[in-house]
Amino acid sequence: MTEEEKAKLRAEGRKPAIRFNIAKAQKAFHDSSILEFDDLVKGKLHVDTNLIGDFVIMKSNGAPTYNFAVVIDDALMKISHVIRGEDHISNTYKQILIFEALGFEVPRFGHLGMILAPDRSKLSKRHGATAVSDFVKEGYLTDALINFVALLGWAPSDGQEIKTVDEIAQDFRIGEISSSNSIFEYDKLKWMNSHYIKMLPIEELKERLKPYLTQYNLDELGDANYTKMVELTREPLTLLSDITDAVPYFFGKDVKIEPDVQTGTLDTEVSQKVLVDFVNKAKDWEWNEENLHEKLADFRAYWKEKEGIKPKVTMWAVRAAITGRTCGADMVGILEILGKETSLYRAEKAIKVSV
């Protein structure tokens, strides 16, 4: 712009921005217009600075731009390595020039491939939780998240995927990271999270599950039965939050029975016969784990010999009446926690016809 043009704009109240002079900086520190750096992940990268253009480092309102501020910030903190997504590569060239112009030591840069959604689009909120805090609220363990993210674009030398943070740190080499984009596979994260849930000591797991059980009265169970309930239901958990829907039949005298379970299982002639027999026999059972295990085994064997009913069909009837479901935790454990009175009450209530 000419001096006249500048004066006119100032007269209009316009304030100038401050730009970085690419040509002067490149000439001062490099022999040509090509700026090159050795990326820790992608190897040697370069750009012709003639294609960048003089970029703004201070806005007209006096606020510094990102590329200027981040250089000052990193330099004052003596940052030695900058590891970030490959979408920052274009910024890196500008930042190197600023580092050099200000006499700061240029850090080492490494640019990682992007983390994409399963459909290979940019990962966003529409694909599910994206903030770490959101994942934690859903019931993911932080150790599982760290382990999972560490494997995005990198593989342990021994092929073992489940690793502690310390083990990952010992094995990690940034030069071994793939420069390609990674896919955020939620199924794999859940699989990994389930492993970490299984590895938690029972007392720690009990505490971590409590935020997801606030709708239930844990005092109704007592600590001993709460421990048993967690032990019975932990195996299929992929998220801590799964516990909410896994345990409703452990609480209260009555149980909610889904319509398809009612019509498909409980209302059948076989189920009704089984339930009548179960109530009549179970009244005399001693209600402890060892005896219940033995009595249920005898009960299944009796119905198989008497009417050729498969053991699983026999137990479907008992389970459906007492839990409202046809699958779930070990039936002996459920009966023991519920107690004899509640178990027989639910079984009797499920009997609809005279047999």
DOKOLSE-671632 format. One record per residue (C-alpha): residue number from 1; chain; residue in three letters; x, y, z. Coordinates in nm, 3 decimals, always signed. Example, Ala and Ser with C-alpha at 12.3 -4.5 7.8 and 13.67 -1.06 7.14 Angstrom:
# DOKOLSE-671632
rec pos 1 unit A code ALA X +1.230 Y -0.450 Z +0.780 .
rec pos 2 unit A code SER X +1.367 Y -0.106 Z +0.714 .
This chain:
# DOKOLSE-671632
rec pos 1 unit A code MET X +0.000 Y +0.000 Z +0.000 .
rec pos 2 unit A code THR X +0.114 Y +0.355 Z -0.065 .
rec pos 3 unit A code GLU X +0.159 Y +0.605 Z +0.218 .
rec pos 4 unit A code GLU X -0.150 Y +0.790 Z +0.092 .
rec pos 5 unit A code GLU X -0.359 Y +0.471 Z +0.108 .
rec pos 6 unit A code LYS X -0.235 Y +0.401 Z +0.459 .
rec pos 7 unit A code ALA X -0.312 Y +0.758 Z +0.570 .
rec pos 8 unit A code LYS X -0.663 Y +0.734 Z +0.432 .
rec pos 9 unit A code LEU X -0.736 Y +0.417 Z +0.622 .
rec pos 10 unit A code ARG X -0.596 Y +0.562 Z +0.944 .
rec pos 11 unit A code ALA X -0.817 Y +0.866 Z +0.895 .
rec pos 12 unit A code GLU X -1.116 Y +0.633 Z +0.872 .
rec pos 13 unit A code GLY X -1.021 Y +0.494 Z +1.213 .
rec pos 14 unit A code ARG X -0.886 Y +0.168 Z +1.072 .
rec pos 15 unit A code LYS X -0.605 Y +0.010 Z +1.274 .
rec pos 16 unit A code PRO X -0.340 Y -0.200 Z +1.102 .
rec pos 17 unit A code ALA X -0.254 Y -0.562 Z +1.181 .
rec pos 18 unit A code ILE X +0.108 Y -0.665 Z +1.210 .
rec pos 19 unit A code ARG X +0.230 Y -0.923 Z +0.959 .
rec pos 20 unit A code PHE X +0.538 Y -1.144 Z +0.954 .
rec pos 21 unit A code ASN X +0.770 Y -1.073 Z +0.661 .
rec pos 22 unit A code ILE X +0.831 Y -1.419 Z +0.513 .
rec pos 23 unit A code ALA X +1.092 Y -1.312 Z +0.255 .
rec pos 24 unit A code LYS X +1.313 Y -1.131 Z +0.506 .
rec pos 25 unit A code ALA X +1.298 Y -1.415 Z +0.759 .
rec pos 26 unit A code GLN X +1.372 Y -1.682 Z +0.500 .
rec pos 27 unit A code LYS X +1.663 Y -1.484 Z +0.357 .
rec pos 28 unit A code ALA X +1.811 Y -1.431 Z +0.704 .
rec pos 29 unit A code PHE X +1.813 Y -1.796 Z +0.804 .
rec pos 30 unit A code HIS X +1.797 Y -2.005 Z +0.486 .
rec pos 31 unit A code ASP X +1.973 Y -2.020 Z +0.151 .
rec pos 32 unit A code SER X +1.657 Y -2.060 Z -0.056 .
rec pos 33 unit A code SER X +1.282 Y -2.025 Z -0.036 .
rec pos 34 unit A code ILE X +1.251 Y -2.393 Z +0.065 .
rec pos 35 unit A code LEU X +1.193 Y -2.448 Z +0.436 .
rec pos 36 unit A code GLU X +1.255 Y -2.805 Z +0.553 .
rec pos 37 unit A code PHE X +1.231 Y -2.982 Z +0.887 .
rec pos 38 unit A code ASP X +1.271 Y -3.342 Z +1.005 .
rec pos 39 unit A code ASP X +0.935 Y -3.460 Z +1.137 .
rec pos 40 unit A code LEU X +0.958 Y -3.721 Z +1.414 .
rec pos 41 unit A code VAL X +0.676 Y -3.923 Z +1.258 .
rec pos 42 unit A code LYS X +0.661 Y -3.838 Z +0.889 .
rec pos 43 unit A code GLY X +1.029 Y -3.780 Z +0.815 .
rec pos 44 unit A code LYS X +1.152 Y -3.483 Z +0.612 .
rec pos 45 unit A code LEU X +0.884 Y -3.229 Z +0.518 .
rec pos 46 unit A code HIS X +0.929 Y -2.907 Z +0.322 .
rec pos 47 unit A code VAL X +0.742 Y -2.613 Z +0.176 .
rec pos 48 unit A code ASP X +0.822 Y -2.327 Z -0.062 .
rec pos 49 unit A code THR X +0.777 Y -2.024 Z +0.161 .
rec pos 50 unit A code ASN X +0.685 Y -1.815 Z -0.141 .
rec pos 51 unit A code LEU X +0.352 Y -1.996 Z -0.127 .
rec pos 52 unit A code ILE X +0.278 Y -1.903 Z +0.235 .
rec pos 53 unit A code GLY X +0.242 Y -1.526 Z +0.218 .
rec pos 54 unit A code ASP X +0.302 Y -1.273 Z +0.495 .
rec pos 55 unit A code PHE X +0.074 Y -1.391 Z +0.773 .
rec pos 56 unit A code VAL X -0.077 Y -1.183 Z +1.056 .
rec pos 57 unit A code ILE X +0.091 Y -1.222 Z +1.396 .
rec pos 58 unit A code MET X -0.094 Y -0.938 Z +1.572 .
rec pos 59 unit A code LYS X -0.454 Y -0.851 Z +1.496 .
rec pos 60 unit A code SER X -0.572 Y -0.492 Z +1.455 .
rec pos 61 unit A code ASN X -0.732 Y -0.512 Z +1.802 .
rec pos 62 unit A code GLY X -0.393 Y -0.589 Z +1.956 .
rec pos 63 unit A code ALA X -0.456 Y -0.959 Z +2.015 .
rec pos 64 unit A code PRO X -0.180 Y -1.200 Z +1.906 .
rec pos 65 unit A code THR X -0.273 Y -1.476 Z +1.665 .
rec pos 66 unit A code TYR X -0.236 Y -1.845 Z +1.753 .
rec pos 67 unit A code ASN X +0.086 Y -1.900 Z +1.559 .
rec pos 68 unit A code PHE X +0.260 Y -1.607 Z +1.731 .
rec pos 69 unit A code ALA X +0.128 Y -1.673 Z +2.083 .
rec pos 70 unit A code VAL X +0.203 Y -2.045 Z +2.079 .
rec pos 71 unit A code VAL X +0.567 Y -1.982 Z +1.986 .
rec pos 72 unit A code ILE X +0.613 Y -1.742 Z +2.278 .
rec pos 73 unit A code ASP X +0.433 Y -1.983 Z +2.510 .
rec pos 74 unit A code ASP X +0.641 Y -2.286 Z +2.405 .
rec pos 75 unit A code ALA X +0.968 Y -2.094 Z +2.411 .
rec pos 76 unit A code LEU X +0.916 Y -1.956 Z +2.762 .
rec pos 77 unit A code MET X +0.821 Y -2.304 Z +2.887 .
rec pos 78 unit A code LYS X +1.130 Y -2.446 Z +2.714 .
rec pos 79 unit A code ILE X +0.922 Y -2.700 Z +2.523 .
rec pos 80 unit A code SER X +1.160 Y -2.944 Z +2.351 .
rec pos 81 unit A code HIS X +0.911 Y -3.157 Z +2.155 .
rec pos 82 unit A code VAL X +0.575 Y -3.070 Z +2.002 .
rec pos 83 unit A code ILE X +0.358 Y -3.371 Z +1.920 .
rec pos 84 unit A code ARG X +0.024 Y -3.297 Z +1.754 .
rec pos 85 unit A code GLY X -0.209 Y -3.381 Z +1.468 .
rec pos 86 unit A code GLU X -0.103 Y -3.358 Z +1.106 .
rec pos 87 unit A code ASP X -0.360 Y -3.083 Z +1.051 .
rec pos 88 unit A code HIS X -0.104 Y -2.853 Z +1.218 .
rec pos 89 unit A code ILE X +0.173 Y -2.910 Z +0.961 .
rec pos 90 unit A code SER X +0.092 Y -2.587 Z +0.777 .
rec pos 91 unit A code ASN X +0.122 Y -2.400 Z +1.108 .
rec pos 92 unit A code THR X +0.457 Y -2.561 Z +1.184 .
rec pos 93 unit A code TYR X +0.635 Y -2.387 Z +0.896 .
rec pos 94 unit A code LYS X +0.514 Y -2.048 Z +1.018 .
rec pos 95 unit A code GLN X +0.610 Y -2.125 Z +1.376 .
rec pos 96 unit A code ILE X +0.961 Y -2.238 Z +1.280 .
rec pos 97 unit A code LEU X +1.014 Y -1.903 Z +1.108 .
rec pos 98 unit A code ILE X +0.896 Y -1.715 Z +1.418 .
rec pos 99 unit A code PHE X +1.115 Y -1.927 Z +1.650 .
rec pos 100 unit A code GLU X +1.416 Y -1.845 Z +1.432 .
rec pos 101 unit A code ALA X +1.334 Y -1.475 Z +1.401 .
rec pos 102 unit A code LEU X +1.309 Y -1.437 Z +1.779 .
rec pos 103 unit A code GLY X +1.630 Y -1.628 Z +1.844 .
rec pos 104 unit A code PHE X +1.460 Y -1.918 Z +2.021 .
rec pos 105 unit A code GLU X +1.568 Y -2.279 Z +1.986 .
rec pos 106 unit A code VAL X +1.332 Y -2.457 Z +1.748 .
rec pos 107 unit A code PRO X +1.172 Y -2.762 Z +1.915 .
rec pos 108 unit A code ARG X +1.140 Y -3.101 Z +1.747 .
rec pos 109 unit A code PHE X +0.804 Y -3.149 Z +1.578 .
rec pos 110 unit A code GLY X +0.611 Y -3.470 Z +1.526 .
rec pos 111 unit A code HIS X +0.275 Y -3.486 Z +1.346 .
rec pos 112 unit A code LEU X +0.039 Y -3.775 Z +1.408 .
rec pos 113 unit A code GLY X -0.219 Y -3.909 Z +1.167 .
rec pos 114 unit A code MET X -0.575 Y -3.803 Z +1.243 .
rec pos 115 unit A code ILE X -0.813 Y -4.017 Z +1.449 .
rec pos 116 unit A code LEU X -1.114 Y -4.087 Z +1.230 .
rec pos 117 unit A code ALA X -1.461 Y -4.219 Z +1.303 .
rec pos 118 unit A code PRO X -1.552 Y -4.574 Z +1.191 .
rec pos 119 unit A code ASP X -1.700 Y -4.428 Z +0.872 .
rec pos 120 unit A code ARG X -1.359 Y -4.261 Z +0.810 .
rec pos 121 unit A code SER X -1.499 Y -3.913 Z +0.856 .
rec pos 122 unit A code LYS X -1.354 Y -3.665 Z +1.106 .
rec pos 123 unit A code LEU X -1.430 Y -3.777 Z +1.460 .
rec pos 124 unit A code SER X -1.699 Y -3.555 Z +1.608 .
rec pos 125 unit A code LYS X -1.970 Y -3.547 Z +1.873 .
rec pos 126 unit A code ARG X -2.216 Y -3.709 Z +1.637 .
rec pos 127 unit A code HIS X -2.009 Y -4.028 Z +1.665 .
rec pos 128 unit A code GLY X -2.046 Y -4.032 Z +2.043 .
rec pos 129 unit A code ALA X -1.855 Y -3.889 Z +2.335 .
rec pos 130 unit A code THR X -1.534 Y -3.713 Z +2.239 .
rec pos 131 unit A code ALA X -1.419 Y -3.542 Z +2.563 .
rec pos 132 unit A code VAL X -1.234 Y -3.763 Z +2.810 .
rec pos 133 unit A code SER X -1.477 Y -3.654 Z +3.081 .
rec pos 134 unit A code ASP X -1.768 Y -3.778 Z +2.867 .
rec pos 135 unit A code PHE X -1.607 Y -4.119 Z +2.831 .
rec pos 136 unit A code VAL X -1.551 Y -4.138 Z +3.208 .
rec pos 137 unit A code LYS X -1.917 Y -4.047 Z +3.274 .
rec pos 138 unit A code GLU X -2.024 Y -4.329 Z +3.041 .
rec pos 139 unit A code GLY X -1.827 Y -4.576 Z +3.250 .
rec pos 140 unit A code TYR X -1.492 Y -4.608 Z +3.075 .
rec pos 141 unit A code LEU X -1.189 Y -4.650 Z +3.301 .
rec pos 142 unit A code THR X -0.909 Y -4.399 Z +3.246 .
rec pos 143 unit A code ASP X -0.645 Y -4.675 Z +3.229 .
rec pos 144 unit A code ALA X -0.843 Y -4.841 Z +2.951 .
rec pos 145 unit A code LEU X -0.872 Y -4.512 Z +2.761 .
rec pos 146 unit A code ILE X -0.497 Y -4.449 Z +2.787 .
rec pos 147 unit A code ASN X -0.419 Y -4.804 Z +2.676 .
rec pos 148 unit A code PHE X -0.660 Y -4.778 Z +2.381 .
rec pos 149 unit A code VAL X -0.541 Y -4.437 Z +2.260 .
rec pos 150 unit A code ALA X -0.176 Y -4.547 Z +2.286 .
rec pos 151 unit A code LEU X -0.250 Y -4.821 Z +2.032 .
rec pos 152 unit A code LEU X -0.395 Y -4.583 Z +1.772 .
rec pos 153 unit A code GLY X -0.122 Y -4.590 Z +1.511 .
rec pos 154 unit A code TRP X +0.128 Y -4.774 Z +1.729 .
rec pos 155 unit A code ALA X +0.182 Y -5.139 Z +1.822 .
rec pos 156 unit A code PRO X +0.373 Y -5.283 Z +2.121 .
rec pos 157 unit A code SER X +0.690 Y -5.473 Z +2.034 .
rec pos 158 unit A code ASP X +0.564 Y -5.793 Z +2.198 .
rec pos 159 unit A code GLY X +0.216 Y -5.778 Z +2.042 .
rec pos 160 unit A code GLN X +0.050 Y -5.765 Z +2.385 .
rec pos 161 unit A code GLU X -0.230 Y -5.510 Z +2.371 .
rec pos 162 unit A code ILE X -0.331 Y -5.488 Z +2.738 .
rec pos 163 unit A code LYS X -0.055 Y -5.284 Z +2.901 .
rec pos 164 unit A code THR X -0.012 Y -5.048 Z +3.194 .
rec pos 165 unit A code VAL X +0.096 Y -4.688 Z +3.138 .
rec pos 166 unit A code ASP X +0.445 Y -4.771 Z +3.266 .
rec pos 167 unit A code GLU X +0.475 Y -5.067 Z +3.029 .
rec pos 168 unit A code ILE X +0.361 Y -4.852 Z +2.735 .
rec pos 169 unit A code ALA X +0.613 Y -4.581 Z +2.829 .
rec pos 170 unit A code GLN X +0.898 Y -4.832 Z +2.847 .
rec pos 171 unit A code ASP X +0.814 Y -4.980 Z +2.506 .
rec pos 172 unit A code PHE X +0.715 Y -4.661 Z +2.323 .
rec pos 173 unit A code ARG X +0.925 Y -4.517 Z +2.039 .
rec pos 174 unit A code ILE X +0.777 Y -4.223 Z +1.852 .
rec pos 175 unit A code GLY X +0.954 Y -4.320 Z +1.532 .
rec pos 176 unit A code GLU X +0.745 Y -4.640 Z +1.526 .
rec pos 177 unit A code ILE X +0.414 Y -4.453 Z +1.502 .
rec pos 178 unit A code SER X +0.232 Y -4.501 Z +1.174 .
rec pos 179 unit A code SER X +0.194 Y -4.180 Z +0.974 .
rec pos 180 unit A code SER X -0.145 Y -4.299 Z +0.847 .
rec pos 181 unit A code ASN X -0.479 Y -4.202 Z +0.998 .
rec pos 182 unit A code SER X -0.624 Y -4.425 Z +1.271 .
rec pos 183 unit A code ILE X -0.981 Y -4.547 Z +1.315 .
rec pos 184 unit A code PHE X -1.148 Y -4.497 Z +1.653 .
rec pos 185 unit A code GLU X -1.309 Y -4.839 Z +1.702 .
rec pos 186 unit A code TYR X -1.562 Y -4.816 Z +1.982 .
rec pos 187 unit A code ASP X -1.606 Y -5.195 Z +1.993 .
rec pos 188 unit A code LYS X -1.237 Y -5.242 Z +2.062 .
rec pos 189 unit A code LEU X -1.242 Y -4.973 Z +2.330 .
rec pos 190 unit A code LYS X -1.533 Y -5.149 Z +2.501 .
rec pos 191 unit A code TRP X -1.353 Y -5.484 Z +2.476 .
rec pos 192 unit A code MET X -1.045 Y -5.330 Z +2.635 .
rec pos 193 unit A code ASN X -1.254 Y -5.157 Z +2.902 .
rec pos 194 unit A code SER X -1.418 Y -5.489 Z +2.994 .
rec pos 195 unit A code HIS X -1.071 Y -5.635 Z +3.057 .
rec pos 196 unit A code TYR X -0.985 Y -5.350 Z +3.292 .
rec pos 197 unit A code ILE X -1.316 Y -5.389 Z +3.476 .
rec pos 198 unit A code LYS X -1.239 Y -5.757 Z +3.533 .
rec pos 199 unit A code MET X -0.894 Y -5.668 Z +3.667 .
rec pos 200 unit A code LEU X -1.024 Y -5.426 Z +3.930 .
rec pos 201 unit A code PRO X -1.014 Y -5.549 Z +4.292 .
rec pos 202 unit A code ILE X -1.369 Y -5.620 Z +4.405 .
rec pos 203 unit A code GLU X -1.371 Y -5.347 Z +4.671 .
rec pos 204 unit A code GLU X -1.257 Y -5.085 Z +4.422 .
rec pos 205 unit A code LEU X -1.510 Y -5.204 Z +4.165 .
rec pos 206 unit A code LYS X -1.789 Y -5.178 Z +4.423 .
rec pos 207 unit A code GLU X -1.704 Y -4.812 Z +4.483 .
rec pos 208 unit A code ARG X -1.673 Y -4.730 Z +4.112 .
rec pos 209 unit A code LEU X -2.014 Y -4.884 Z +4.041 .
rec pos 210 unit A code LYS X -2.205 Y -4.692 Z +4.309 .
rec pos 211 unit A code PRO X -2.255 Y -4.375 Z +4.096 .
rec pos 212 unit A code TYR X -2.447 Y -4.591 Z +3.846 .
rec pos 213 unit A code LEU X -2.665 Y -4.753 Z +4.115 .
rec pos 214 unit A code THR X -2.815 Y -4.445 Z +4.277 .
rec pos 215 unit A code GLN X -3.168 Y -4.549 Z +4.175 .
rec pos 216 unit A code TYR X -3.137 Y -4.859 Z +4.392 .
rec pos 217 unit A code ASN X -3.127 Y -4.890 Z +4.769 .
rec pos 218 unit A code LEU X -2.799 Y -5.068 Z +4.837 .
rec pos 219 unit A code ASP X -2.880 Y -5.079 Z +5.208 .
rec pos 220 unit A code GLU X -3.153 Y -5.326 Z +5.114 .
rec pos 221 unit A code LEU X -2.882 Y -5.574 Z +5.017 .
rec pos 222 unit A code GLY X -2.622 Y -5.511 Z +5.282 .
rec pos 223 unit A code ASP X -2.251 Y -5.513 Z +5.207 .
rec pos 224 unit A code ALA X -2.213 Y -5.890 Z +5.186 .
rec pos 225 unit A code ASN X -2.490 Y -5.932 Z +4.929 .
rec pos 226 unit A code TYR X -2.379 Y -5.620 Z +4.741 .
rec pos 227 unit A code THR X -2.037 Y -5.783 Z +4.707 .
rec pos 228 unit A code LYS X -2.196 Y -6.106 Z +4.581 .
rec pos 229 unit A code MET X -2.412 Y -5.913 Z +4.333 .
rec pos 230 unit A code VAL X -2.107 Y -5.737 Z +4.188 .
rec pos 231 unit A code GLU X -1.919 Y -6.066 Z +4.163 .
rec pos 232 unit A code LEU X -2.215 Y -6.224 Z +3.983 .
rec pos 233 unit A code THR X -2.266 Y -5.943 Z +3.731 .
rec pos 234 unit A code ARG X -1.914 Y -5.814 Z +3.657 .
rec pos 235 unit A code GLU X -1.826 Y -6.067 Z +3.384 .
rec pos 236 unit A code PRO X -2.036 Y -5.922 Z +3.096 .
rec pos 237 unit A code LEU X -1.979 Y -5.556 Z +3.188 .
rec pos 238 unit A code THR X -1.815 Y -5.354 Z +2.910 .
rec pos 239 unit A code LEU X -1.891 Y -5.018 Z +3.075 .
rec pos 240 unit A code LEU X -1.937 Y -4.942 Z +3.442 .
rec pos 241 unit A code SER X -2.274 Y -4.793 Z +3.346 .
rec pos 242 unit A code ASP X -2.391 Y -5.134 Z +3.221 .
rec pos 243 unit A code ILE X -2.450 Y -5.229 Z +3.584 .
rec pos 244 unit A code THR X -2.760 Y -5.006 Z +3.596 .
rec pos 245 unit A code ASP X -2.963 Y -5.234 Z +3.368 .
rec pos 246 unit A code ALA X -2.796 Y -5.555 Z +3.484 .
rec pos 247 unit A code VAL X -2.926 Y -5.563 Z +3.842 .
rec pos 248 unit A code PRO X -3.288 Y -5.440 Z +3.884 .
rec pos 249 unit A code TYR X -3.416 Y -5.787 Z +3.979 .
rec pos 250 unit A code PHE X -3.194 Y -5.791 Z +4.288 .
rec pos 251 unit A code PHE X -3.406 Y -5.517 Z +4.447 .
rec pos 252 unit A code GLY X -3.762 Y -5.509 Z +4.578 .
rec pos 253 unit A code LYS X -4.012 Y -5.784 Z +4.634 .
rec pos 254 unit A code ASP X -4.170 Y -5.775 Z +4.289 .
rec pos 255 unit A code VAL X -3.993 Y -5.797 Z +3.956 .
rec pos 256 unit A code LYS X -4.075 Y -5.642 Z +3.620 .
rec pos 257 unit A code ILE X -4.136 Y -5.904 Z +3.353 .
rec pos 258 unit A code GLU X -4.103 Y -5.797 Z +2.991 .
rec pos 259 unit A code PRO X -4.406 Y -5.880 Z +2.770 .
rec pos 260 unit A code ASP X -4.208 Y -6.109 Z +2.538 .
rec pos 261 unit A code VAL X -4.073 Y -6.303 Z +2.836 .
rec pos 262 unit A code GLN X -4.424 Y -6.333 Z +2.977 .
rec pos 263 unit A code THR X -4.583 Y -6.465 Z +2.659 .
rec pos 264 unit A code GLY X -4.283 Y -6.646 Z +2.514 .
rec pos 265 unit A code THR X -4.167 Y -6.822 Z +2.829 .
rec pos 266 unit A code LEU X -4.380 Y -6.791 Z +3.144 .
rec pos 267 unit A code ASP X -4.721 Y -6.847 Z +2.985 .
rec pos 268 unit A code THR X -4.627 Y -7.176 Z +2.818 .
rec pos 269 unit A code GLU X -4.771 Y -7.498 Z +2.954 .
rec pos 270 unit A code VAL X -4.424 Y -7.639 Z +3.024 .
rec pos 271 unit A code SER X -4.315 Y -7.332 Z +3.222 .
rec pos 272 unit A code GLN X -4.628 Y -7.332 Z +3.432 .
rec pos 273 unit A code LYS X -4.579 Y -7.700 Z +3.523 .
rec pos 274 unit A code VAL X -4.214 Y -7.639 Z +3.605 .
rec pos 275 unit A code LEU X -4.295 Y -7.342 Z +3.828 .
rec pos 276 unit A code VAL X -4.560 Y -7.531 Z +4.025 .
rec pos 277 unit A code ASP X -4.314 Y -7.813 Z +4.085 .
rec pos 278 unit A code PHE X -4.036 Y -7.568 Z +4.171 .
rec pos 279 unit A code VAL X -4.246 Y -7.390 Z +4.436 .
rec pos 280 unit A code ASN X -4.362 Y -7.717 Z +4.591 .
rec pos 281 unit A code LYS X -4.009 Y -7.856 Z +4.617 .
rec pos 282 unit A code ALA X -3.819 Y -7.535 Z +4.697 .
rec pos 283 unit A code LYS X -4.032 Y -7.475 Z +5.008 .
rec pos 284 unit A code ASP X -3.836 Y -7.751 Z +5.177 .
rec pos 285 unit A code TRP X -3.491 Y -7.654 Z +5.049 .
rec pos 286 unit A code GLU X -3.217 Y -7.527 Z +5.275 .
rec pos 287 unit A code TRP X -3.134 Y -7.184 Z +5.131 .
rec pos 288 unit A code ASN X -2.757 Y -7.171 Z +5.095 .
rec pos 289 unit A code GLU X -2.522 Y -7.179 Z +4.797 .
rec pos 290 unit A code GLU X -2.408 Y -7.541 Z +4.827 .
rec pos 291 unit A code ASN X -2.755 Y -7.684 Z +4.880 .
rec pos 292 unit A code LEU X -2.921 Y -7.465 Z +4.615 .
rec pos 293 unit A code HIS X -2.663 Y -7.574 Z +4.360 .
rec pos 294 unit A code GLU X -2.733 Y -7.941 Z +4.437 .
rec pos 295 unit A code LYS X -3.112 Y -7.902 Z +4.446 .
rec pos 296 unit A code LEU X -3.130 Y -7.712 Z +4.116 .
rec pos 297 unit A code ALA X -2.915 Y -7.977 Z +3.949 .
rec pos 298 unit A code ASP X -3.151 Y -8.248 Z +4.076 .
rec pos 299 unit A code PHE X -3.450 Y -8.039 Z +3.966 .
rec pos 300 unit A code ARG X -3.320 Y -8.006 Z +3.608 .
rec pos 301 unit A code ALA X -3.236 Y -8.377 Z +3.594 .
rec pos 302 unit A code TYR X -3.585 Y -8.469 Z +3.721 .
rec pos 303 unit A code TRP X -3.762 Y -8.274 Z +3.445 .
rec pos 304 unit A code LYS X -3.534 Y -8.412 Z +3.177 .
rec pos 305 unit A code GLU X -3.605 Y -8.770 Z +3.287 .
rec pos 306 unit A code LYS X -3.975 Y -8.717 Z +3.355 .
rec pos 307 unit A code GLU X -4.081 Y -8.516 Z +3.049 .
rec pos 308 unit A code GLY X -3.769 Y -8.491 Z +2.834 .
rec pos 309 unit A code ILE X -3.745 Y -8.116 Z +2.900 .
rec pos 310 unit A code LYS X -3.399 Y -7.975 Z +2.835 .
rec pos 311 unit A code PRO X -3.231 Y -7.834 Z +3.147 .
rec pos 312 unit A code LYS X -3.201 Y -7.488 Z +2.992 .
rec pos 313 unit A code VAL X -3.576 Y -7.479 Z +2.922 .
rec pos 314 unit A code THR X -3.646 Y -7.579 Z +3.280 .
rec pos 315 unit A code MET X -3.425 Y -7.301 Z +3.412 .
rec pos 316 unit A code TRP X -3.570 Y -7.046 Z +3.169 .
rec pos 317 unit A code ALA X -3.902 Y -7.083 Z +3.349 .
rec pos 318 unit A code VAL X -3.749 Y -7.038 Z +3.695 .
rec pos 319 unit A code ARG X -3.524 Y -6.752 Z +3.584 .
rec pos 320 unit A code ALA X -3.804 Y -6.570 Z +3.399 .
rec pos 321 unit A code ALA X -4.033 Y -6.587 Z +3.704 .
rec pos 322 unit A code ILE X -3.770 Y -6.465 Z +3.949 .
rec pos 323 unit A code THR X -3.570 Y -6.216 Z +3.740 .
rec pos 324 unit A code GLY X -3.812 Y -6.124 Z +3.459 .
rec pos 325 unit A code ARG X -3.546 Y -6.233 Z +3.209 .
rec pos 326 unit A code THR X -3.432 Y -6.550 Z +3.035 .
rec pos 327 unit A code CYS X -3.060 Y -6.478 Z +3.077 .
rec pos 328 unit A code GLY X -2.841 Y -6.317 Z +3.335 .
rec pos 329 unit A code ALA X -2.624 Y -6.395 Z +3.634 .
rec pos 330 unit A code ASP X -2.580 Y -6.737 Z +3.793 .
rec pos 331 unit A code MET X -2.919 Y -6.852 Z +3.921 .
rec pos 332 unit A code VAL X -2.785 Y -7.001 Z +4.244 .
rec pos 333 unit A code GLY X -2.627 Y -6.668 Z +4.336 .
rec pos 334 unit A code ILE X -2.947 Y -6.480 Z +4.251 .
rec pos 335 unit A code LEU X -3.161 Y -6.707 Z +4.469 .
rec pos 336 unit A code GLU X -2.914 Y -6.680 Z +4.756 .
rec pos 337 unit A code ILE X -2.911 Y -6.298 Z +4.746 .
rec pos 338 unit A code LEU X -3.290 Y -6.264 Z +4.710 .
rec pos 339 unit A code GLY X -3.357 Y -6.512 Z +4.986 .
rec pos 340 unit A code LYS X -3.615 Y -6.786 Z +5.011 .
rec pos 341 unit A code GLU X -3.918 Y -6.569 Z +5.084 .
rec pos 342 unit A code THR X -3.877 Y -6.328 Z +4.789 .
rec pos 343 unit A code SER X -3.773 Y -6.606 Z +4.548 .
rec pos 344 unit A code LEU X -4.079 Y -6.819 Z +4.623 .
rec pos 345 unit A code TYR X -4.309 Y -6.515 Z +4.624 .
rec pos 346 unit A code ARG X -4.202 Y -6.425 Z +4.268 .
rec pos 347 unit A code ALA X -4.226 Y -6.785 Z +4.149 .
rec pos 348 unit A code GLU X -4.577 Y -6.826 Z +4.293 .
rec pos 349 unit A code LYS X -4.690 Y -6.494 Z +4.144 .
rec pos 350 unit A code ALA X -4.581 Y -6.612 Z +3.797 .
rec pos 351 unit A code ILE X -4.811 Y -6.917 Z +3.816 .
rec pos 352 unit A code LYS X -5.123 Y -6.824 Z +3.619 .
rec pos 353 unit A code VAL X -5.308 Y -7.152 Z +3.566 .
rec pos 354 unit A code SER X -5.395 Y -7.458 Z +3.767 .
rec pos 355 unit A code VAL X -5.189 Y -7.761 Z +3.670 .
